[in-house]
Structure formats: C-alpha cells, structure tokens
Amino acid sequence: MPKPVEYRRDNHCVYLCDYHLVLPTKYRHKVITDDLWQYLYGKLLEITEHYPKLYFKQANHDEDHIHLLVSIPPQMTVESVVRLIKTNTARNIKKQFPILKKHYWGTDSLWSEGYFVSTVGITTEIIERYIAKQGEQDTGQTTTLFD
C-alpha cells in the first residue's frame, strides 16, 4: 500500500517539494565508510537545526555517493540546498578523517561538482485526473490542503 502524501505547510502556502538527490564523491573515490557516513549523517541533522524547513526524509550511502530524499521549501532552490549540504558536510572533515588527505590533497572538497536531482511525489496522471475533474463533485482533496 502506498504511503499517504505528506503536504508541508508554510505561512502562505501548502507544498509537496520532495527531491531525490545523489551526491557523488570527488573523482568517485570510494571513501564513504560506515564511520564517515555517521559523521555525514550527523552533519545533515545539524543542517536541519539551522534550516528547520529542510526535512531529510531518508538518507543512505554507497562507497562513492550518498542518496537523500529531502523536502525543500519553495523559497529555497535545489542548487542552494546542494551547496549547503556539500559545504557543511565537507567543512573540517579532514581533521576528523585524516585518511581523506591521501585522496584529496590540495583541496578541501569531498564532493564532485555535479549532482543528480529528480522530483518525487504525486504522479502526472494524478494531477491530470485532478485538474480534469475540476467543477465536478468534490472528492475532498482540497479540503485537506487548506485546513
């Protein structure tokens, strides 16, 4: 059974802006160990303390990239959130994990310049059906949106 849609609320809007982000390590080096992942995950939680409208719904990793399912408020761009994540997770990381100096000498960066992003949420078919049925009997969808 699919999960119910989780709308988020702000002062003047209701939104569903979920994104799948993939952040690869620089040169795709396989440096993300379980210990490094715990550190990175802790940094993600710190980010949400300073930006409470950001919501990491799910996070996981492989050796050379991380996957994030994140809800981003409409006031923020995906690019600004990616920059925020990369900057805050890479800052001072070599002090915690000196082994990274072997892979990334001459740079403070852990992350590749690029990233993958995809929107997640209600399917196009659901939106098309919802719009097509406007003016017909209310199915109760809008009543929950603007309560």
N, C-alpha and C positions, 0 to 999 in steps of 0.2 A: 504494500500500500504506500503511495507516495506521501512524503511529508507535507503538512499544510504550509501554505505560503506565509512567510513571516514579513509582514509590512513593518517598516520602521517609521517613526513619526518625528517630525521636527516642528518648529514653531508654526510654519505656514505651509507645510507640505507633508504628504504621506508618500513613501517611496519604497521601491524594491530595486536596489542597485547593487547586485551581487556580482562579483568578478572572480574568475579563476586566474590566478597569477602564477607564473613559473619563472623563478629567478635562477639562472644558471651561474655557476662559479666562473670566475675569470679563467680563460683557457680550458674550461671544462675539467679542471683538475679535480680529482676525486678526494676531496679533503673533508667532507662533512661526515664526521664520526658521530656516534651517539652523544659523546660529551660535548662536541661542538654544537650539535643540534639542540641540546638542552640549554646551552648558552644563548643561541639564536632565538629559541622559543621564549626564553625569559626576556630578551630584548623586545620581542613582539608584544609581550604583555606590558612592558614599560611604555611602549608607544601608546597603547590604549589608555594608560593612565593620564597621559598628556593630551590625547585626542580621543575623548570618550565616544565620539560619534563613529569612529572606526571600530568595526567589530569583526574579529577574526573568527569565522565560524568553524573552520577546520584548517589544520596545518600538518604537513608531513614532509619528508625529505627522501632523497636518494643521495648517493655519494657526491654527485656533482650538480645538484639543483634542489630547490625547495618548491613545494606546491602550497598555495594558500587559497582558501575560499574566504573572501573578505567582502564585507558590506561597506561601501564607500558612500558617504552622504553626497547629495547632488552638488553641494557647494565646493567640493574638492575634485580635482582631476585625478585620473588614474596615474598619470605621469608624476604628479606631485606626491602621491602616496607611495609609488615605487621608489622615488628618490628618498623619501622619508624613511622607508624601510631599509633601503640599501645603506644610507648614511648612518643610521642609528645602530644597525647590526654590525657594521664593519668598524665603527669607531673603537679604537684601542683594542681591537680583537687580537692583535699580535702579542700584546702584553699577556693576555690570558692563555694564548695558544702559540708559543714560540715556534712550533714546528711549521707554522704558516710562513715564516720568514724564508724558509727553504724554497717554497713555491712562489712567493710573491715579494721577492726582494725588489726594492726600488719603487714600490707602490704601496699605498695604504689600502688599496681596494681588495675586496674579496670577491666582488661580483662582476660579472660581464656587463658591458654597457647595455646589452639588449635584454629583452624580456618577452614573455608571451602573455597575452591577456585575451580573455574571452568572457563575454557576458553570460550570466547564468540567471535562470528564473523562469517566468511564465513563457510558454512556447508561443510562437507566432500564431499557431492555429487557435489557441485560446483567446488571444487578443482579437483576432479577426472575427471569431464567433461572437465575442462580447460586443464589438462595435456593430456587427450586422444585426444584432438583436436589440439595439437601442430603440426605445419607443414601444417595445413590446412589454409584456408583463415583467415586472421587476423580479429578478431571481434572488435578490437580497445581497448581491455583491457590493453595491455601492454603499449600502447601509453600514457595512463593517469598515469600509475605507475611511469614512469621515466622522466616525463616532467621537 
